[in-house]
Amino acid sequence: MKRKFTIIIPTKDRAETLQWTLTSCLAIQYPDFEIVISDNCSEDDTYEVVHSFKDERIKYYRTPGKLGMTANWEFALSKVNSGMVTILGDDDAFLPDSLLRINDLLNQYQTDAISWQQSFYRWPNNNFVKIKNLLSIPNANGIELRKTKDVLEEVLNLKKYPGDLPWLYAGFVNIDTIRNIQNKSGGVFFHSKIPDIYSAMVLSSAMEEYVYSHQPLSIAGHSAKSNGAAQIQNKEEFKEQNNAFIKESESHPFHSALEFVHVYPVLVWETYLQAKDQGVMRSDVHIHPQFLLDRAVKDCIRLDFLERDIEKLKSIALKQNVKLNIPVYSPFIKLQKKFLNGLNYLKIWTNNVFIPCGRYNISNVHEASLQYRNFESKASSRPGILFHNIKLLLNLSK
């Protein structure tokens, strides 16, 4: 069976990356798909870029006014009529063979949802990192038919990430499932300012199983205007971008039982509570507030958020009637930060091979997607990954 696929691309003032994201989508080798552009009142060349393609598979919609990210995603969903739907970032890319593989997997496992591990591409204009124009490819293969309840419990216990669940970012789901959830929650699908993680909570509550691909089918781009990358920065130059995200998303307040601290434990916690309030969270899984707050503190230490967000953490502890466990001595906090960051970097650099894209005349996410399959063999073994990455770092240090 050849399914119909819809790729939603919400965008706002990112014409320079959207051009290449669209190019990657139009290079997909599949007969039946369309692209929905949800333009959040862009003031740059977005309209001109989209219409320059002159491709009937592209459907362009402009929001009636400036919206927050969540409201823009909701607006875009209203433009999908049938089939399977996903949301793609406007600096991301699909691989050319992705929809063929996805369609085959959905047919093979007879399910209406799929998600996958992503690769990551640091755009040349990425100001959040020291090494730019870099593609990471995970040492990962295999396909699983997963039970949603089992994986959701692991996510709530922080043993897996929300992306391990069925969700709308790096995943496809049948639009009928989304409509059913909307019917149960006031005609609206998203009820959180963190829409990607919220989709994981509610979709995993609406189905019993889904297929998961450890092999990437898309590339997540990190560019100069990436919201997610900006939110985990604690530097003055990114403060304006972070404040803009918070201001634009005021239509979806953070859950009143928590405070907006941008670390995974709090984001998972918040989306769980929002879904529960809407009656669309499954009742056979539970959260553990003390555990989540303790892990939030650790993440704040690692990301250097502790001083900035200490009052918010105190407020969460008070609201949840749990203890705020923070190291007393500042030297220990600094030591713990170095240790946690070291573990994080070790995990990343031993599980992914990094490709310096400039050596291969790659300067955008579309070009990375075209050459991606040629690089996969470099990530086939951990010893090979270590050798490659150490050699890369030594060359870059010269």
ZATIPA-635734 format. One line per field, with one value per residue: y, z, x of N, C-alpha, C in turn. Coordinates in steps of 0.1 Angstrom, whole numbers, plus 2048, in hexadecimal, padded with zeros to 3 digits. Example, Ala and Ser with C-alpha at 12.3 -4.5 7.8 and 13.67 -1.06 7.14 Angstrom:
# residues 2
nv = [7C7:7EA]
nw = [84E:847]
nu = [884:880]
cav = [7D3:7F5]
caw = [84E:847]
cau = [87B:889]
cv = [7DF:800]
cw = [84E:84F]
cu = [884:881]
//
This chain:
# residues 398
nv = [7F4:816:831:852:86E:88A:8A6:8BD:8DD:8F4:917:935:952:946:943:93D:924:915:912:8FE:8E9:8E4:8DD:8C5:8B6:8B5:8A5:88C:86A:85F:858:864:87E:89D:8BF:8D4:8F5:909:929:93F:95B:967:97E:980:972:95C:955:95A:948:92F:92F:92F:916:90B:8F3:8DC:8CB:8D9:8EA:909:91D:939:945:954:968:972:957:941:926:90D:913:918:8FF:8F2:8FF:8F7:8DC:8DC:8DE:8C5:8AA:88E:86D:867:87B:892:8A8:8BF:8CF:8F1:8F2:8D9:8B8:89F:87E:872:858:854:854:83E:829:82D:829:80E:802:808:7FA:7E0:7DB:7E1:7F8:819:82D:83B:840:84E:84D:86A:87A:894:8B5:8D0:8EF:906:920:91D:929:91E:90B:900:8F1:8F2:8EC:8CF:8AD:894:871:856:838:821:809:7F5:7EB:7EF:7E2:7F2:7F3:80C:813:807:815:82F:830:82D:845:857:851:85A:84A:847:85C:876:874:859:84F:84C:869:88B:898:88D:876:864:865:858:86F:86C:862:879:88A:87C:880:89B:89E:895:8A8:8C3:8CB:8D1:8C9:8CD:8D6:8E3:8F8:8EA:8DA:8C4:8B0:8AE:8A2:889:87F:87E:86F:857:84F:849:833:811:805:80A:810:812:820:81C:824:843:857:871:892:8A6:8C8:8E0:901:925:930:91D:913:8FF:8FB:914:917:907:915:92A:945:967:971:961:967:979:96A:954:960:96A:952:94A:95F:95F:947:94A:945:92B:923:918:8FA:900:8F3:8F1:900:913:904:8FC:8DF:8BC:8AB:8BC:8C5:8AD:8A6:8BC:8BA:8A1:8A7:8BB:8AB:899:8A9:8B0:898:885:876:857:841:82E:832:844:861:86C:883:88C:87E:889:8A4:8A3:89A:8AF:8C3:8B9:8BB:8D6:8DE:8D3:8E1:8FA:909:90D:922:936:92B:924:92F:928:90C:909:911:8FD:8E7:8EF:8F1:8D7:8C9:8BD:8B5:8CB:8C3:8CE:8D1:8DD:8EA:900:8F9:8DD:8DD:8E8:8D4:8BE:8C7:8C6:8AB:8A0:8AC:8A1:886:888:892:87D:868:871:875:85B:84C:856:85E:878:88E:8A4:8BC:8CF:8C4:8B4:8C4:8CD:8E3:8E7:8DA:8CB:8C2:8B3:89E:892:885:875:858:84E:853:843:82A:831:832:819:809:80B:80C:816:82F:83C:83E:84D:865:86F:874:888:89C:8A1:8AB:8C2:8D1:8DB]
nw = [800:7F7:80A:811:818:82D:831:848:84B:861:862:867:85D:853:839:82E:836:832:817:810:81F:813:7FA:7FF:806:7EE:7E0:7E8:7E2:7DA:7D1:7DB:7ED:800:808:823:829:844:849:860:860:853:84E:83C:81E:81C:80F:7F4:7F0:7F4:7DF:7C9:7C2:7B4:7B5:7B6:7CB:7E2:7FB:804:821:834:854:867:877:88C:89C:8B9:8BB:8C1:8BA:89F:896:89B:88A:872:872:86D:852:847:837:834:838:841:858:85F:871:867:86D:863:85C:858:848:833:82A:809:803:817:81A:80B:81A:832:82B:824:83D:84D:840:842:85E:864:870:87C:882:885:890:892:897:895:87F:883:878:878:86E:859:863:87D:89D:8B6:8BB:8BB:8A6:886:869:869:868:87A:87E:88B:89C:895:88E:882:887:89B:8A8:8BE:8DF:8EA:905:914:90B:911:92D:931:927:938:94E:947:939:91F:902:8F8:8DC:8D7:8D8:8C6:8B3:8A6:89C:88A:884:877:878:876:86A:873:88D:89A:897:8A6:8C0:8C2:8C2:8DC:8EC:8EC:8D1:8CA:8C3:8CE:8EE:8FC:900:8F7:8DD:8CE:8E1:8EF:8DC:8DB:8F5:8F3:8DC:8E2:8F4:8E7:8D7:8D4:8C9:8B4:899:89A:88D:890:87E:86F:85E:858:85A:875:876:883:885:883:88D:89C:8B2:8C7:8CB:8D4:8EC:8FE:904:919:916:911:8F7:8EC:8F9:8F1:8DC:8EA:8FC:8E9:8DF:8F7:8FB:8E3:8E6:8F9:8F7:8FE:91C:934:948:966:97D:97C:973:957:94F:93A:936:92F:943:94F:939:92F:945:946:92E:932:947:93B:927:937:945:930:92C:91A:920:926:940:94D:952:964:975:988:99D:9B0:9A6:98B:990:99D:988:977:984:981:965:962:96F:95E:946:94E:959:973:985:978:977:991:9A2:996:997:9B3:9B6:9A8:9B8:9CF:9C6:9BF:9D6:9DD:9E3:9DE:9D2:9D2:9CD:9E7:9E8:9D2:9C4:9C1:9B0:999:992:98F:979:965:964:95D:943:937:936:925:90D:907:902:8EB:8D8:8D5:8CB:8B4:892:885:86B:859:847:834:827:814:803:80C:817:821:82F:81D:80A:81B:820:807:805:81A:81D:813:827:83C:841:850:869:872:886:8A8:8AF:896:895:8AB:8A3:88C:896:8A9:898:888:89C:8A3:88B:888:89D:895]
nu = [808:806:80A:7FD:811:816:82A:82F:83C:842:849:85D:86A:882:88E:8A6:8AF:898:895:8A7:89E:885:88E:89A:884:876:886:880:87B:85F:83D:824:820:81D:826:821:823:824:823:82D:826:83D:857:86B:87A:86A:851:857:86C:85F:84B:85B:862:84D:83D:824:820:826:815:80B:806:7FD:7FE:7E2:7EB:807:813:81A:832:824:809:80C:813:7FC:7EA:7F5:7EF:7D4:7D2:7D6:7C8:7C6:7D6:7F9:80C:826:83C:855:873:87C:897:89F:8A2:895:8A0:8A7:89C:88A:86D:865:871:864:849:84A:851:83B:828:832:832:818:80D:802:814:834:855:877:89B:8AF:8C7:8DF:8E6:8FC:8F8:90B:907:902:903:906:918:93B:947:93D:927:923:91C:90B:90A:8F9:903:8F0:8D8:8BC:89A:87D:85E:84C:83D:828:822:837:84E:847:846:862:86A:85E:86C:885:896:895:892:879:877:879:860:840:83B:836:84C:867:859:83D:819:7F8:7DF:7C6:7C8:7D1:7BB:7A8:7B3:7B1:795:790:79C:791:791:7AA:7CC:7E7:7F1:806:823:838:837:841:84A:832:822:82D:825:809:803:80F:7FE:7E8:7EA:7F5:80B:828:83F:862:87F:8A1:8B4:8BB:8A3:8A0:8AF:8B7:8BA:8D0:8D0:8D8:8C0:8B3:89B:89B:8B7:8BE:8B1:8BF:8D5:8E8:8F1:8F7:8F4:8E1:8CA:8B5:8AA:8A0:88D:87B:870:862:850:841:833:820:805:802:805:81E:81B:809:811:82B:84B:85A:875:88F:896:899:88C:878:86A:85F:84F:83D:82F:823:812:801:7F5:7E7:7D5:7C5:7B8:7C3:7D8:7E7:7DC:7EA:805:81E:82C:849:84E:863:87A:87B:87F:898:8A8:8A5:8B3:8CD:8D0:8CE:8E5:8F8:8F4:8F9:8E4:8DC:8E0:8D2:8B8:8B0:89D:885:887:885:86B:85D:862:855:83A:835:839:852:875:88F:8AD:8CC:8EF:903:91C:92D:945:941:92B:936:948:937:929:93D:942:929:926:93C:935:91F:92A:93C:92A:91D:932:93C:928:91F:929:93C:939:94D:940:948:95E:953:946:92D:914:8FC:8DD:8CE:8E1:8F0:8DE:8DD:8F5:8F6:8F1:909:91B:914:920:937:92E:92B:938:943:95F:968:95B:966:981:97E:972:985:99B:98F:98B:9A6:9B0:9A0:9AA:9C2]
cav = [800:822:83A:860:874:899:8AB:8CB:8E5:901:91F:943:959:93D:93F:939:915:90E:90F:8F1:8DF:8E2:8D6:8B7:8AF:8B3:89A:87F:860:859:85E:86B:886:8AB:8C7:8DF:900:912:935:947:96A:96A:98C:97F:96D:94E:954:959:93B:924:92F:92E:908:908:8E5:8DA:8C4:8E3:8F2:915:923:944:946:961:972:96C:94C:93A:919:903:917:917:8F1:8EE:905:8EF:8CF:8DE:8DD:8B8:8A3:87F:867:868:888:895:8B6:8C0:8DD:8F8:8F1:8CB:8B2:890:877:86F:84B:853:850:830:821:82F:822:7FF:7FE:809:7EE:7D3:7DA:7E3:802:826:837:837:84B:84A:855:874:87F:8A3:8BD:8DD:8F8:90F:92C:919:930:918:901:903:8EA:8F4:8E4:8C2:8A3:889:865:84D:82A:81B:802:7EC:7EF:7E9:7E4:7F6:7F6:81A:814:804:820:83B:82E:830:854:85E:84E:860:840:849:86A:876:86F:84A:84D:852:877:891:89C:881:86C:866:85F:85A:87B:868:861:886:88F:876:886:8A9:89D:892:8B3:8D0:8CE:8D6:8BE:8D1:8DE:8E6:900:8E1:8D2:8B7:8A6:8AC:899:87C:87B:87A:864:84A:84B:846:827:807:801:812:80B:81B:81E:821:82A:84F:85A:87F:899:8B2:8D3:8EB:90D:931:934:912:916:8F6:8FD:921:915:901:91E:934:94F:974:973:95A:96A:97F:95F:94C:968:96B:946:94A:969:95A:93B:94E:93F:91E:924:90C:8F5:907:8EB:8F1:90D:910:901:8F5:8D3:8B1:8A6:8C5:8C5:8A0:8A7:8C6:8B5:897:8AE:8C1:8A1:893:8B3:8AF:88B:87D:86F:84A:841:822:836:84E:869:86C:891:88E:87A:892:8B1:8A0:899:8BC:8CA:8B4:8C0:8E4:8DF:8CF:8EB:907:910:90C:930:93D:925:91F:933:91F:8FE:90A:912:8F0:8DF:8F4:8ED:8C8:8C4:8B4:8BB:8D0:8BE:8D5:8D1:8E9:8F1:904:8F1:8D0:8DF:8E9:8C6:8B6:8CC:8C1:89C:89D:8B0:897:87A:88B:892:86F:860:876:873:84D:846:85C:862:886:891:8B2:8BD:8D7:8BC:8AE:8CF:8CE:8EF:8E8:8CD:8C3:8BC:8A8:893:88B:87D:86E:849:84C:854:83A:81F:836:831:80B:803:815:80F:81F:83C:842:841:858:872:873:879:894:8A6:8A5:8B4:8CF:8D8:8E0]
caw = [800:7F6:812:80E:823:82D:839:84D:84E:867:860:86A:85A:851:82B:829:838:82D:809:80F:825:808:7EF:804:806:7E0:7DB:7ED:7D7:7DE:7C8:7E1:7F9:7FF:812:828:82F:84D:84A:86C:85D:851:848:833:811:81C:805:7E7:7EF:7F3:7D2:7BF:7BE:7AA:7B6:7BB:7D8:7ED:7FE:80D:829:83D:860:867:880:892:8A6:8BF:8B4:8C3:8B3:891:893:89B:87E:867:872:868:844:843:836:834:837:84C:859:868:872:864:870:857:859:858:83B:831:821:7FC:803:824:81A:806:825:83C:826:825:84B:851:83A:848:86C:865:87B:877:888:884:894:88F:89C:88B:87F:886:870:87C:863:85A:86A:88B:8A6:8C3:8BC:8B6:899:87E:85D:86E:868:883:87A:897:89A:898:884:887:888:8A6:8AA:8CC:8E7:8EF:914:91A:908:918:93A:931:924:945:958:941:934:910:8FE:8F2:8CE:8D7:8D7:8BB:8B5:899:897:887:885:870:87E:86E:86E:87A:89B:89F:897:8B2:8CC:8C2:8C6:8EA:8F3:8E9:8C3:8C9:8C6:8D7:8FA:903:8F8:8F2:8D5:8CA:8EC:8F2:8D2:8E0:900:8F0:8D2:8E8:8FC:8DD:8CF:8DC:8C4:8A9:894:89C:885:895:873:86C:852:856:861:87C:874:88E:87E:88B:892:8A2:8C0:8D0:8CE:8DB:8F9:907:906:924:913:90F:8E9:8E8:902:8E9:8D5:8F4:900:8DE:8DF:902:8F8:8D8:8EA:904:8F5:905:929:93A:952:972:987:97A:96D:94B:94F:92D:937:92C:94E:951:92D:92F:950:943:923:938:94F:932:921:942:947:924:92B:90F:924:92B:94F:952:954:96F:976:995:99F:9B6:99C:980:995:99F:97B:971:98A:97B:958:964:972:952:93C:954:95B:981:98B:971:979:99E:9A8:98F:99D:9C0:9B4:9A4:9C4:9D8:9C0:9BE:9E4:9DD:9E8:9D3:9D5:9CB:9D4:9F0:9E5:9C4:9BD:9BD:9A5:98D:990:98A:96B:95C:963:955:936:931:932:919:901:904:8FC:8DE:8CF:8D4:8C5:8A7:88A:881:85D:856:83A:82B:81F:809:7FC:812:81E:826:834:811:804:825:81E:7FB:806:827:81C:810:833:846:845:859:877:874:891:8B2:8AD:88B:899:8B4:89B:883:89D:8AE:88D:885:8A6:8A2:87F:88B:8A7:88F]
cau = [800:80D:803:7FF:818:816:835:82C:847:83F:855:85C:876:88E:88E:8B4:8B0:88C:898:8AE:895:87B:895:89C:877:872:88F:87C:877:852:833:818:822:81C:82D:819:82B:81D:82C:829:827:84B:85A:877:877:864:846:85D:873:855:845:865:863:843:83A:816:820:827:809:810:7FC:802:7F5:7DB:7F2:813:810:825:835:81A:7FE:810:813:7ED:7E5:7F9:7E8:7C7:7D3:7D8:7BB:7C7:7E3:803:811:831:841:863:878:880:8A5:8A1:8A1:893:8A9:8A0:895:883:85F:865:874:859:83D:84D:851:82D:821:838:82E:80A:80A:7FF:81D:843:85F:884:8A6:8B3:8D5:8DF:8EE:8FF:8F9:917:904:8FF:90C:905:923:948:949:931:926:927:911:90D:903:8F9:906:8E3:8D0:8B2:88C:875:850:84C:831:829:822:844:857:842:84B:870:86C:85B:877:890:89F:895:88E:86C:878:878:852:83A:839:835:859:86E:84F:830:80D:7EC:7D8:7B9:7CB:7D2:7AD:7A2:7B8:7AB:787:790:7A2:78C:793:7B8:7D5:7F2:7EE:812:82C:843:82E:846:849:824:81C:831:81D:7FB:803:812:7F2:7DC:7ED:7FB:818:82D:84C:86D:88B:8AE:8BB:8B5:89C:8A0:8BA:8B3:8C4:8D2:8D5:8D9:8B3:8AD:895:8A0:8C5:8BF:8AB:8C8:8E0:8E7:8FA:8F0:8F1:8D5:8BF:8AB:8A3:898:882:871:868:859:846:838:82C:817:7F8:802:80D:824:812:80A:817:83A:851:860:883:890:89E:890:883:86D:861:857:846:833:826:81B:807:7F7:7ED:7DF:7CA:7BC:7B2:7C8:7E4:7E3:7DB:7F2:813:81E:839:84F:852:870:884:87C:886:8A7:8AF:8A5:8BE:8D9:8D1:8D1:8F3:900:8F2:8FC:8D8:8D8:8DF:8C7:8AA:8AF:890:87B:888:87F:85C:858:863:84A:82D:834:83C:85D:881:899:8BA:8D6:8FB:905:929:92E:94F:93C:922:93E:94E:92C:926:947:940:91D:928:945:92E:917:933:941:91F:91A:93D:93F:91C:91D:935:93A:93E:950:939:950:967:94B:93F:920:913:8EE:8D7:8CA:8ED:8F4:8D5:8E0:901:8F5:8F3:917:922:90E:92A:940:928:927:93E:948:96D:96A:956:970:98D:97B:970:992:9A2:989:98E:9B4:9B1:99A:9B2:9CE]
cv = [80D:82D:849:866:884:89D:8BA:8D1:8F3:90A:92E:94A:951:939:939:92A:90E:90A:901:8E6:8DB:8DA:8C8:8AF:8AC:8A8:88D:876:859:860:866:872:895:8B2:8D2:8E9:908:91E:93E:956:96E:978:98C:97A:960:94C:952:94C:92F:923:92E:920:904:8F9:8E3:8D2:8CD:8EB:8FD:91B:92E:945:954:96C:96B:963:947:92D:90F:907:916:908:8EC:8F3:8FC:8E2:8D0:8DD:8CF:8B0:894:87A:869:876:889:8A4:8B7:8CE:8E3:8F9:8E2:8C5:8A3:88A:873:863:84A:84E:842:826:821:827:813:7FA:7FE:7FD:7E1:7D1:7DD:7ED:810:831:831:843:845:853:85E:876:88E:8AA:8CC:8E6:901:91C:929:920:92A:90E:906:8FE:8EB:8EC:8D6:8B9:898:87D:85B:83F:822:815:7FA:7F3:7E8:7EC:7E6:7F7:803:81B:812:810:82D:83B:831:83F:85B:85C:853:856:841:858:86A:872:860:846:850:861:87E:897:890:875:86F:85F:861:866:878:867:86F:88C:889:87C:894:8A8:89B:89E:8C1:8D4:8D2:8CA:8C2:8DA:8E1:8EF:8F7:8D7:8C5:8AC:8A4:8A1:88A:876:876:86F:857:845:847:83A:81D:803:80A:80C:816:817:824:828:837:850:869:885:8A5:8BD:8DC:8F7:919:934:928:915:90C:8F8:90A:91F:90E:908:928:93F:95C:976:96C:95D:970:974:957:953:969:95E:945:953:965:94F:93E:948:931:91E:917:907:8FC:900:8EA:8FF:909:910:8F8:8EA:8C8:8AD:8AF:8C5:8B8:8A1:8B0:8C0:8A9:89D:8B4:8B6:89A:89D:8B3:8A1:882:877:861:849:836:825:842:855:868:87A:893:88A:884:89F:8AE:8A0:8A7:8C5:8C6:8BA:8CF:8E7:8DD:8DB:8F9:910:913:91A:937:938:920:922:92B:911:8FE:90A:905:8E7:8E2:8EF:8DE:8C1:8BA:8BC:8C0:8CD:8C4:8D4:8DE:8F1:8F3:8FC:8E3:8D2:8E0:8DC:8BD:8BA:8C6:8B2:899:8A1:8A6:88B:87C:88B:885:867:864:873:864:845:84C:85F:870:889:8A0:8B6:8C5:8CF:8B5:8B8:8D0:8DB:8F1:8DA:8C4:8BB:8B1:89C:88B:881:874:85F:846:84C:84A:82F:824:834:822:804:80E:817:818:82D:843:847:84E:866:877:87A:887:89F:8AB:8AE:8C2:8D8:8DE:8EE]
cw = [800:7FE:80D:81A:821:836:83C:850:854:865:864:867:859:842:827:82C:832:81E:807:815:81A:7FD:7F3:803:7F7:7D9:7E0:7E2:7DC:7D6:7CF:7EE:7F6:80A:816:82E:837:850:855:86A:85B:84A:83F:826:811:811:7F7:7E5:7ED:7E4:7C7:7BA:7B4:7A9:7BC:7C8:7E4:7EE:808:814:832:848:861:86F:885:89D:8AD:8B8:8B5:8BA:8A4:88D:892:88E:872:866:86C:859:83E:842:838:834:843:84C:862:868:870:866:863:855:859:84A:83C:828:814:7FC:80F:823:814:812:830:838:827:833:850:84C:840:856:86F:871:874:87D:887:889:891:895:891:88B:881:87D:875:870:864:862:879:895:8B4:8C5:8B7:8A8:891:871:85F:86E:871:87F:886:893:89E:88C:88A:888:894:8A5:8B9:8D2:8ED:8FE:91A:917:90F:926:93B:92F:931:950:952:93D:925:90E:8F8:8E3:8CD:8D6:8CA:8BD:8A7:894:896:889:87C:878:875:873:875:889:8A1:8A0:8A3:8BF:8CD:8C7:8D5:8F2:8EE:8DA:8C0:8CB:8D0:8E2:903:8FA:8F3:8E9:8D1:8D5:8F0:8E9:8D6:8EB:8FC:8E5:8D8:8F2:8F4:8D5:8D8:8D6:8B7:8A4:896:894:88C:88B:86F:85F:84F:85D:868:87B:880:887:888:892:899:8B0:8CA:8D5:8D7:8EA:903:908:911:922:90F:901:8E4:8F0:8FB:8E2:8DE:8F9:8F6:8DE:8EB:900:8EE:8DC:8F6:903:8FB:911:92D:945:95F:97E:986:976:961:94D:943:92E:935:937:950:945:92C:93A:94C:938:929:940:946:92C:92B:944:93C:923:920:913:92A:93A:955:953:95D:96F:985:997:9A5:9AC:991:984:997:992:974:977:983:96D:958:967:966:948:941:956:96A:987:985:975:987:9A5:9A2:995:9AB:9BF:9B0:9B0:9CE:9D3:9C1:9CC:9E4:9E1:9DC:9D8:9CD:9D3:9DB:9EB:9D6:9BD:9B8:9B1:998:989:989:97B:961:95A:95A:946:92F:92D:926:90C:8FD:8FD:8ED:8D4:8CD:8CD:8B8:89F:885:874:85B:848:82F:822:813:802:800:81A:823:829:828:80B:80E:823:812:7FC:813:826:819:81D:83E:84B:84F:868:87A:880:89B:8B1:8A1:88D:8A1:8AC:892:88A:8A3:8A4:889:88F:8A5:896:881:894:8A1:88B]
cu = [809:805:806:806:817:821:832:83A:843:84B:852:869:883:890:89B:8B5:8A4:88E:89E:8A6:88B:882:897:88F:873:87B:88B:876:86A:847:828:81B:820:823:824:822:822:825:826:82C:836:84C:866:872:870:85A:84D:865:86A:84F:84E:866:858:83F:82D:815:821:81A:80D:804:803:7F8:7EE:7E1:7FE:80F:81C:827:82A:80D:800:80F:804:7E7:7E9:7F2:7DA:7C7:7D5:7CB:7BB:7D5:7EC:809:81D:834:850:867:87D:88F:8A9:8A1:89D:89D:8A1:898:88C:875:85D:867:869:84D:83F:84C:843:825:825:833:81F:806:808:808:82B:84B:86D:88F:8AA:8C2:8D4:8EA:8EF:901:905:914:900:909:90C:911:930:94B:93D:932:92A:91B:914:904:904:8FD:8FA:8DD:8C5:8A4:885:866:84F:83E:832:82A:830:84E:854:847:85A:873:869:865:885:89B:8A0:890:880:86C:878:869:84C:837:839:842:862:865:843:825:801:7E4:7CB:7BC:7CC:7C4:7A6:7A6:7B2:79D:786:795:79E:78F:7A1:7C1:7E0:7ED:7FA:81B:838:83B:834:846:83B:81E:821:829:80F:7FA:806:807:7E6:7DE:7F5:809:81C:83A:856:879:897:8B6:8B4:8AE:89B:8AC:8B4:8BE:8C4:8D8:8D5:8CC:8AC:8A8:89B:8AE:8C6:8BB:8B5:8D5:8DE:8F1:8F2:8EC:8E5:8C8:8B3:8A3:89A:88C:877:869:85E:84D:83C:82F:823:809:7F7:80B:813:81B:814:810:826:83E:859:870:886:89A:894:887:876:864:859:84C:83A:82A:81D:80F:7FC:7EF:7E3:7D3:7C0:7B5:7B7:7D5:7E0:7E5:7E4:801:813:82C:83D:855:860:87C:886:882:895:8AE:8AF:8B0:8CB:8DB:8D4:8E0:8FC:8FF:8F5:8F0:8D5:8D7:8D4:8B9:8A8:8A2:884:87B:882:870:856:857:857:83C:82B:836:847:86A:88A:8A7:8C5:8E3:8FE:911:92A:93A:94A:932:92A:944:943:928:930:945:934:91F:932:93E:925:91F:938:936:91D:926:941:933:918:92A:932:941:941:94B:940:959:960:942:930:91E:904:8E8:8D2:8D6:8F2:8EB:8D8:8EC:901:8F8:902:920:91F:918:934:93B:925:92D:943:957:970:966:961:97C:98A:979:97C:99A:99C:98C:99D:9B6:9AC:9A2:9BF:9CD]
//
